[in-house]
Amino acid sequence: MSGSRRLGIAVVRGRSMLPTLRDGDRLLVRYAVLPEPGRLAVVRLPDGVVSVKRLELVDEHGWWFTRDNVAEGLDSWTFGRASTADDVLATVLARLWPRPRPF
């Protein structure tokens, strides 16, 4: 993306990131940022769905991402493979609503 650092808003849907994030939370995200392990990120799942997950680790195949709530949702352990670097769309900077909080 030629170094651009666009900001955007993401809305959490579902319960896979409880207790960190709740359904309906509004997040401030930054596109075109080099992701880091442990960060929350907006990722494209293998089925094409866009979701907020935690970046776990990166290897030669790409990023592995996880959910915070092991009883809900999907992650790399469910799909059995890593996502490519292109599937990490943005990193989460902060929760804006309902209770602002940096990440």
ZAVO-716010 format. One record per atom (N, C-alpha, C): residue number from 1; atom name; residue in three letters; x, y, z. Coordinates in steps of 0.02 Angstrom, whole numbers, plus 32768, in hexadecimal, padded with zeros to 4 digits. Example, Ala and Ser with C-alpha at 12.3 -4.5 7.8 and 13.67 -1.06 7.14 Angstrom:
[1,N,ALA,[8294,7EE4,8186]]
[1,CA,ALA,[8267,7F1F,8186]]
[1,C,ALA,[8294,7F5B,8186]]
[2,N,SER,[8282,7F90,8162]]
[2,CA,SER,[82AC,7FCB,8165]]
[2,C,SER,[8285,8002,818A]]
***
This chain:
[1,N,MET,[8029,7FC4,8000]]
[1,CA,MET,[8000,8000,8000]]
[1,C,MET,[802A,803F,8000]]
[2,N,SER,[8066,803A,7FEA]]
[2,CA,SER,[8092,8073,7FE1]]
[2,C,SER,[8099,809F,801F]]
[3,N,GLY,[809B,8080,805A]]
[3,CA,GLY,[80A8,80A5,8097]]
[3,C,GLY,[806F,80CE,80B3]]
[4,N,SER,[8034,80CC,8094]]
[4,CA,SER,[7FFC,80F3,80AF]]
[4,C,SER,[7FE8,80D6,80F3]]
[5,N,ARG,[7FCF,8101,811E]]
[5,CA,ARG,[7FBB,80EB,8161]]
[5,C,ARG,[7F74,8102,816F]]
[6,N,ARG,[7F45,80E4,814B]]
[6,CA,ARG,[7EFF,80F7,8153]]
[6,C,ARG,[7EE2,80DC,8193]]
[7,N,LEU,[7EB4,8103,81B0]]
[7,CA,LEU,[7E8F,80EE,81EB]]
[7,C,LEU,[7E49,80DB,81D7]]
[8,N,GLY,[7E2A,80B0,81FF]]
[8,CA,GLY,[7DE5,809C,81F1]]
[8,C,GLY,[7DC3,8085,8231]]
[9,N,ILE,[7D85,8072,822A]]
[9,CA,ILE,[7D5C,8059,8261]]
[9,C,ILE,[7D47,8011,8251]]
[10,N,ALA,[7D4D,7FE5,8281]]
[10,CA,ALA,[7D34,7FA0,827B]]
[10,C,ALA,[7D02,7F94,82B2]]
[11,N,VAL,[7CCF,7F6E,82A3]]
[11,CA,VAL,[7C9B,7F5C,82D4]]
[11,C,VAL,[7CA2,7F11,82E3]]
[12,N,VAL,[7CA6,7F01,8324]]
[12,CA,VAL,[7CAB,7EBB,8339]]
[12,C,VAL,[7C68,7E9A,8333]]
[13,N,ARG,[7C67,7E5F,8315]]
[13,CA,ARG,[7C2A,7E36,8310]]
[13,C,ARG,[7C39,7DF2,832E]]
[14,N,GLY,[7C10,7DDC,835C]]
[14,CA,GLY,[7C18,7D9A,837A]]
[14,C,GLY,[7C3C,7D9D,83BC]]
[15,N,ARG,[7C49,7D61,83D8]]
[15,CA,ARG,[7C65,7D5C,841B]]
[15,C,ARG,[7CAA,7D3A,841D]]
[16,N,SER,[7CCA,7D33,83E3]]
[16,CA,SER,[7D09,7D0E,83E2]]
[16,C,SER,[7D43,7D32,8405]]
[17,N,MET,[7D3C,7D73,8411]]
[17,CA,MET,[7D73,7D98,8431]]
[17,C,MET,[7D63,7DAC,8479]]
[18,N,LEU,[7D2E,7D90,8496]]
[18,CA,LEU,[7D21,7D9B,84DD]]
[18,C,LEU,[7D5A,7D7E,8507]]
[19,N,PRO,[7D6E,7D9B,853C]]
[19,CA,PRO,[7D53,7DD6,855D]]
[19,C,PRO,[7D72,7E18,8544]]
[20,N,THR,[7DA3,7E14,8517]]
[20,CA,THR,[7DC6,7E51,8500]]
[20,C,THR,[7D98,7E80,84DB]]
[21,N,LEU,[7D71,7E65,84AC]]
[21,CA,LEU,[7D43,7E8C,8484]]
[21,C,LEU,[7CFE,7E6D,8487]]
[22,N,ARG,[7CCB,7E97,8480]]
[22,CA,ARG,[7C85,7E80,8481]]
[22,C,ARG,[7C63,7E90,843F]]
[23,N,ASP,[7C2F,7E6B,8430]]
[23,CA,ASP,[7C07,7E77,83F5]]
[23,C,ASP,[7BEF,7EC0,83F5]]
[24,N,GLY,[7BFC,7EE3,83BE]]
[24,CA,GLY,[7BE7,7F29,83B9]]
[24,C,GLY,[7C1D,7F5C,83C9]]
[25,N,ASP,[7C55,7F46,83E7]]
[25,CA,ASP,[7C8C,7F76,83F4]]
[25,C,ASP,[7CA3,7F96,83B2]]
[26,N,ARG,[7CB3,7FD6,83B6]]
[26,CA,ARG,[7CCF,7FFB,837C]]
[26,C,ARG,[7D1A,8004,8388]]
[27,N,LEU,[7D42,7FF2,8355]]
[27,CA,LEU,[7D8A,7FF3,835B]]
[27,C,LEU,[7DA9,8023,832A]]
[28,N,LEU,[7DDC,8046,833F]]
[28,CA,LEU,[7E05,806E,8313]]
[28,C,LEU,[7E3C,8041,82F8]]
[29,N,VAL,[7E41,803B,82B6]]
[29,CA,VAL,[7E73,800F,8297]]
[29,C,VAL,[7EA0,8037,8268]]
[30,N,ARG,[7EDB,801D,825C]]
[30,CA,ARG,[7F0A,803C,822D]]
[30,C,ARG,[7F1C,8008,81F8]]
[31,N,TYR,[7F13,801D,81BA]]
[31,CA,TYR,[7F24,7FF2,8181]]
[31,C,TYR,[7F6D,7FFC,816E]]
[32,N,ALA,[7F89,7FCB,814C]]
[32,CA,ALA,[7FCD,7FD0,8130]]
[32,C,ALA,[8002,7FD9,8166]]
[33,N,VAL,[7FFA,7FB5,819E]]
[33,CA,VAL,[802B,7FB6,81D4]]
[33,C,VAL,[8048,7F70,81DA]]
[34,N,LEU,[8088,7F6C,81E6]]
[34,CA,LEU,[80A8,7F2B,81F0]]
[34,C,LEU,[808D,7F0C,8230]]
[35,N,PRO,[806A,7ED3,822A]]
[35,CA,PRO,[804D,7EB4,8266]]
[35,C,PRO,[8082,7E96,8294]]
[36,N,GLU,[8070,7E8F,82D3]]
[36,CA,GLU,[809C,7E73,8306]]
[36,C,GLU,[8077,7E3D,832C]]
[37,N,PRO,[809A,7E06,833F]]
[37,CA,PRO,[8079,7DD2,8368]]
[37,C,PRO,[805C,7DF0,83A8]]
[38,N,GLY,[8022,7DD6,83BB]]
[38,CA,GLY,[8000,7DED,83F8]]
[38,C,GLY,[7FCE,7E26,83EC]]
[39,N,ARG,[7FD3,7E48,83B2]]
[39,CA,ARG,[7FA6,7E80,83A3]]
[39,C,ARG,[7F63,7E66,838B]]
[40,N,LEU,[7F30,7E8E,8397]]
[40,CA,LEU,[7EEF,7E82,8379]]
[40,C,LEU,[7EF0,7E9C,8333]]
[41,N,ALA,[7ECE,7E79,8305]]
[41,CA,ALA,[7ECF,7E8D,82BF]]
[41,C,ALA,[7E8E,7E7B,829D]]
[42,N,VAL,[7E80,7E9E,8267]]
[42,CA,VAL,[7E48,7E8D,823B]]
[42,C,VAL,[7E66,7E5F,8206]]
[43,N,VAL,[7E4B,7E22,8202]]
[43,CA,VAL,[7E67,7DEF,81D5]]
[43,C,VAL,[7E30,7DD4,81A7]]
[44,N,ARG,[7E45,7DBC,816E]]
[44,CA,ARG,[7E18,7D99,8140]]
[44,C,ARG,[7E21,7D4E,814C]]
[45,N,LEU,[7DEB,7D2D,8161]]
[45,CA,LEU,[7DED,7CE5,816C]]
[45,C,LEU,[7DEE,7CC0,8129]]
[46,N,PRO,[7E02,7C80,8129]]
[46,CA,PRO,[7E05,7C5A,80EB]]
[46,C,PRO,[7DC3,7C57,80C4]]
[47,N,ASP,[7D8B,7C5D,80E8]]
[47,CA,ASP,[7D4A,7C5C,80C6]]
[47,C,ASP,[7D35,7CA1,80AC]]
[48,N,GLY,[7D61,7CD3,80B4]]
[48,CA,GLY,[7D53,7D17,809B]]
[48,C,GLY,[7D35,7D46,80CE]]
[49,N,VAL,[7D1F,7D2C,8107]]
[49,CA,VAL,[7D02,7D57,813C]]
[49,C,VAL,[7D39,7D82,815B]]
[50,N,VAL,[7D29,7DC1,8169]]
[50,CA,VAL,[7D58,7DEF,8189]]
[50,C,VAL,[7D47,7DF0,81D3]]
[51,N,SER,[7D7A,7DE9,81FE]]
[51,CA,SER,[7D6E,7DE2,8245]]
[51,C,SER,[7DA7,7E01,826D]]
[52,N,VAL,[7D9B,7E0F,82AD]]
[52,CA,VAL,[7DD0,7E27,82DA]]
[52,C,VAL,[7DEB,7DEB,8300]]
[53,N,LYS,[7E2D,7DE2,82FE]]
[53,CA,LYS,[7E4E,7DAA,8321]]
[53,C,LYS,[7E90,7DC3,833E]]
[54,N,ARG,[7EAE,7D98,8367]]
[54,CA,ARG,[7EF0,7DA7,8383]]
[54,C,ARG,[7F25,7D84,8359]]
[55,N,LEU,[7F58,7DA9,8344]]
[55,CA,LEU,[7F8F,7D8C,831D]]
[55,C,LEU,[7FBB,7D65,834D]]
[56,N,GLU,[7FC2,7D26,8340]]
[56,CA,GLU,[7FE6,7CF9,836E]]
[56,C,GLU,[8030,7CF5,835C]]
[57,N,LEU,[803E,7CE0,8320]]
[57,CA,LEU,[8083,7CD9,8309]]
[57,C,LEU,[8085,7CD9,82BD]]
[58,N,VAL,[80C0,7CE5,82A3]]
[58,CA,VAL,[80C8,7CE4,825A]]
[58,C,VAL,[80FE,7CB0,824A]]
[59,N,ASP,[80F3,7C8A,8215]]
[59,CA,ASP,[8125,7C5A,81FE]]
[59,C,ASP,[812A,7C5F,81B2]]
[60,N,GLU,[814B,7C2F,8193]]
[60,CA,GLU,[8156,7C33,814B]]
[60,C,GLU,[8115,7C30,8123]]
[61,N,HIS,[80DF,7C1A,8142]]
[61,CA,HIS,[809E,7C15,811F]]
[61,C,HIS,[8072,7C52,812A]]
[62,N,GLY,[8083,7C7C,8159]]
[62,CA,GLY,[805A,7CB7,8167]]
[62,C,GLY,[804B,7CBD,81B1]]
[63,N,TRP,[8016,7CE3,81C0]]
[63,CA,TRP,[8002,7CF0,8205]]
[63,C,TRP,[7FD2,7CBA,821E]]
[64,N,TRP,[7FDC,7CA8,825E]]
[64,CA,TRP,[7FAB,7C80,8283]]
[64,C,TRP,[7F86,7CB1,82B0]]
[65,N,PHE,[7F44,7CAD,82B1]]
[65,CA,PHE,[7F1E,7CDA,82DB]]
[65,C,PHE,[7EF0,7CB1,8308]]
[66,N,THR,[7EE0,7CCD,8343]]
[66,CA,THR,[7EB7,7CAA,8374]]
[66,C,THR,[7E7E,7CD5,838B]]
[67,N,ARG,[7E4F,7CB5,83AB]]
[67,CA,ARG,[7E17,7CD7,83CC]]
[67,C,ARG,[7E26,7CD7,8416]]
[68,N,ASP,[7E0B,7D07,843B]]
[68,CA,ASP,[7E15,7D0A,8483]]
[68,C,ASP,[7DE4,7CDC,84A7]]
[69,N,ASN,[7DAB,7CCF,848A]]
[69,CA,ASN,[7D77,7CA4,84A7]]
[69,C,ASN,[7D78,7C60,8484]]
[70,N,VAL,[7D97,7C2F,84A4]]
[70,CA,VAL,[7D9F,7BEE,8483]]
[70,C,VAL,[7D5C,7BC9,8478]]
[71,N,ALA,[7D27,7BE0,8499]]
[71,CA,ALA,[7CE6,7BBF,8491]]
[71,C,ALA,[7CBE,7BDA,8456]]
[72,N,GLU,[7CD5,7C11,8437]]
[72,CA,GLU,[7CAF,7C32,8401]]
[72,C,GLU,[7CDC,7C43,83C7]]
[73,N,GLY,[7CC2,7C40,838B]]
[73,CA,GLY,[7CE5,7C59,8350]]
[73,C,GLY,[7D17,7C2A,8332]]
[74,N,LEU,[7D3C,7C44,8302]]
[74,CA,LEU,[7D6D,7C1E,82DB]]
[74,C,LEU,[7DB0,7C41,82DD]]
[75,N,ASP,[7DE6,7C1A,82D4]]
[75,CA,ASP,[7E29,7C37,82CF]]
[75,C,ASP,[7E55,7C07,82A7]]
[76,N,SER,[7E96,7C15,82A6]]
[76,CA,SER,[7EC4,7BEB,827E]]
[76,C,SER,[7EC4,7BA3,8295]]
[77,N,TRP,[7EB9,7B97,82D4]]
[77,CA,TRP,[7EB8,7B51,82ED]]
[77,C,TRP,[7E7B,7B2D,82D1]]
[78,N,THR,[7E45,7B50,82C4]]
[78,CA,THR,[7E09,7B32,82A6]]
[78,C,THR,[7E15,7B23,825C]]
[79,N,PHE,[7E32,7B53,8239]]
[79,CA,PHE,[7E3D,7B4C,81F1]]
[79,C,PHE,[7E79,7B20,81E1]]
[80,N,GLY,[7EA7,7B1A,8211]]
[80,CA,GLY,[7EE1,7AEF,8208]]
[80,C,GLY,[7F17,7B0C,81DB]]
[81,N,ARG,[7F15,7B4D,81CF]]
[81,CA,ARG,[7F4A,7B6B,81A7]]
[81,C,ARG,[7F50,7BB5,81B8]]
[82,N,ALA,[7F88,7BD2,81A4]]
[82,CA,ALA,[7F94,7C19,81B0]]
[82,C,ALA,[7F76,7C43,8178]]
[83,N,SER,[7F6B,7C82,8187]]
[83,CA,SER,[7F55,7CB2,8155]]
[83,C,SER,[7F92,7CD4,8138]]
[84,N,THR,[7F8F,7CE7,80F9]]
[84,CA,THR,[7FC6,7D0B,80DB]]
[84,C,THR,[7FCB,7D52,80F7]]
[85,N,ALA,[8002,7D72,80EC]]
[85,CA,ALA,[800B,7DB7,8104]]
[85,C,ALA,[7FD6,7DE4,80E7]]
[86,N,ASP,[7FBE,7DD7,80AA]]
[86,CA,ASP,[7F8A,7E00,808B]]
[86,C,ASP,[7F47,7DF9,80AF]]
[87,N,ASP,[7F3E,7DC4,80D6]]
[87,CA,ASP,[7EFF,7DBA,80FA]]
[87,C,ASP,[7EFC,7DE2,813B]]
[88,N,VAL,[7F33,7E00,8151]]
[88,CA,VAL,[7F33,7E2E,818A]]
[88,C,VAL,[7F26,7E73,816E]]
[89,N,LEU,[7EE8,7E8A,8175]]
[89,CA,LEU,[7ED2,7EC8,8155]]
[89,C,LEU,[7EE3,7F06,817C]]
[90,N,ALA,[7EE1,7F02,81BF]]
[90,CA,ALA,[7EED,7F3D,81E9]]
[90,C,ALA,[7EFE,7F26,822F]]
[91,N,THR,[7F1E,7F52,8255]]
[91,CA,THR,[7F29,7F44,829C]]
[91,C,THR,[7EFD,7F71,82C5]]
[92,N,VAL,[7EE9,7F58,8300]]
[92,CA,VAL,[7EBC,7F7E,832C]]
[92,C,VAL,[7EE6,7FAC,8357]]
[93,N,LEU,[7ED4,7FEC,8357]]
[93,CA,LEU,[7EF7,801D,8380]]
[93,C,LEU,[7ED4,8028,83C3]]
[94,N,ALA,[7E90,802B,83C2]]
[94,CA,ALA,[7E6A,803B,83FE]]
[94,C,ALA,[7E21,8027,83F6]]
[95,N,ARG,[7E01,801C,842F]]
[95,CA,ARG,[7DB8,8017,842F]]
[95,C,ARG,[7D9D,805D,8438]]
[96,N,LEU,[7D70,8072,840E]]
[96,CA,LEU,[7D53,80B5,8412]]
[96,C,LEU,[7D12,80B7,8439]]
[97,N,TRP,[7CEC,8081,8433]]
[97,CA,TRP,[7CAA,807F,8452]]
[97,C,TRP,[7C9B,8038,8466]]
[98,N,PRO,[7C7E,802A,849F]]
[98,CA,PRO,[7C5D,8058,84CD]]
[98,C,PRO,[7C8D,8076,8500]]
[99,N,ARG,[7CC5,8055,850F]]
[99,CA,ARG,[7CF5,8071,8540]]
[99,C,ARG,[7D38,8077,851D]]
[100,N,PRO,[7D4D,80B4,850E]]
[100,CA,PRO,[7D8E,80BC,84EB]]
[100,C,PRO,[7DC7,809A,8511]]
[101,N,ARG,[7DF3,8079,84EA]]
[101,CA,ARG,[7E2C,8056,8508]]
[101,C,ARG,[7E60,8049,84D1]]
[102,N,PRO,[7E9F,805B,84DC]]
[102,CA,PRO,[7ED3,804C,84AA]]
[102,C,PRO,[7EE6,8002,84AD]]
[103,N,PHE,[7EFF,7FE7,8476]]
[103,CA,PHE,[7F18,7FA2,8474]]
[103,C,PHE,[7F60,7FA1,8461]]
***
